[in-house]
Every structure is written in C-alpha cells, then in structure tokens.
Amino acid sequence: MIRIAGIVLPGQKRIVIALTAIKGIGQPLSARILGELNISVDRKADTLSEEEQARVRARVEREVVEGELTRKVAMDIKRLQDIGTWRGNRHRKKLPVRGQTSRRNARTKRGKKKTGLSGRVTLTKT
C-alpha cells in the first residue's frame, strides 16, 4: 500500500497506471517521472521498495497535484470572471465555455431541463 500526496495508490496495478490515481498526473507525466527515477513502468505498485517509494513521493511533490491544482484552477476561473472576459461570463452563467453550441444541447453543463409553460412544479406521489 503506497500513499502519495494523500492518495492510496492501487497496489495490484502497474505503477505507471497507479500514479494516475493522483489528480494532475496522467499517463505521460507518470511515465516521465518513472523514467527520471529509473523505475520500470511494468512493475506493480506493491513491489516498490521503501527507498523507491520515497523517491517517487519526493518527485511527485514537485508537481502541482490534488488540492493545490484544484485551488489553482478555481483561482484562474475567478480571475477570468473578475476581469469580465467572455470565458469568465460563460463560467458565471454556467454555459459551455469553449465555443460549443448551447441552443439545443449543453445539458451536462446547464443541468436538468427547466419546466415549461408556467414554471409550476408538479407534485409527484411518493
């Protein structure tokens, strides 16, 4: 059981895949980290020695991951909203940001359909 950046990595998986459980680390970055540390990408996460785990942990700490990454993204979005950019306004209105059509689609971003006509909520039997 390996714990890196507050995440318990799945031990039965290859280490290159197990590292992707950490938010902010994908397969390319994971492979690059293991290449720098001269650790085989085919080894299982459980088979790493304590010294190798410490080296991986120290290397991952240099990356922007987990809570720090989430905070950075939230601050970037807030900055866009504060300066009044088009993207910031789209974020504020909960509409698609990257040019997708929003006339008929965008249900994932906009949420459940609003009720039509009078807008009354119909009661359902429970």
Sequence and secondary structure as in RCSB ss.txt:
>XXXX:A:sequence
MIRIAGIVLPGQKRIVIALTAIKGIGQPLSARILGELNISVDRKADTLSEEEQARVRARVEREVVEGELTRKVAM
DIKRLQDIGTWRGNRHRKKLPVRGQTSRRNARTKRGKKKTGLSGRVTLTKT
>XXXX:A:secstr
 EEETTEEE TTSBHHHHGGGSTT  HHHHHHHHHHTT  TTSBGGG  HHHHHHHHHHHTTS  HHHHHHHHHH
HHHHHHHHT HHHHHHHTT  SSS   SS  HHHH S    TT        
